[in-house]
Amino acid sequence: LNVGNAAASNLLIAAPLPKDAEFVSASDGGKLEDGKILWRIPLLREGDSTVVSWKAALVGDGKIATLANCVSDKEISAASQTETEVEGMADLVFDLTDPRIPLPVGQELEYHIKIKNRGDKVAHGIRLAGYFSDGLQPTSASGEGIRFQLGDGSIAFDTIDKLAPGKEVDLKVTAQSSTSGTHLLRVELICESLDVRV
């Protein structure tokens, strides 16, 4: 808000990105530069006001202090600070897509697994494993550079350290059947930060 009696020009609004926050987006052309979210406002007439905002993913709970400083080309400045109590939650979902058509014995089958964080907090320590029915053996996997280990009728992926809000991981598992009939893949997901098993 410009409470003066003259227009202010070339305003620079700066808000340092709080610790434990991951920048997502900013309104009005705001950009993250050197750890600060910056907005450049060409002109603000006397009596006028402008509102800018930004979004971030928070990796921890507790009180978050948000600072903002505004400076004009005439070195007139103003500052403001707010404190917010944060309590977020990650929300993991996964989708398994399996072959929809009958395949001959010995031919490879492809399974696609997608994990997504629908919450507003980073999920940590995600572990994924797959267990195959008799007559089906995993042969390989790929996706996101995540390593894996094959077992007798099973596959286990290395721990995914973190998954930010709105982000997803796509994995592909290949298996080969040795017997005819209906074969199944059961997937188990564990998230340490949520203390859940799906």
Buried (B, 14 or more C-beta within 10 A) or exposed (E): EBEEEEEBEEBBBBBBBBEBBBBEEBEEEBEBEEEBBBBEBEEBEEEEEBEBEBEBBBBEEEEBEBEBBBBBEEEEEBEEEEEEEBEBEBBBEBEBEBBEEEBEEEEEBEBBBBBBBEBBBBBBBBBBBBBBBEBBBBEEBEBEEBEBEBEEBBBBBEBBEBBBBEEBBEBEBBBBBEEEEEBEBEBBBBBEBBEEEE
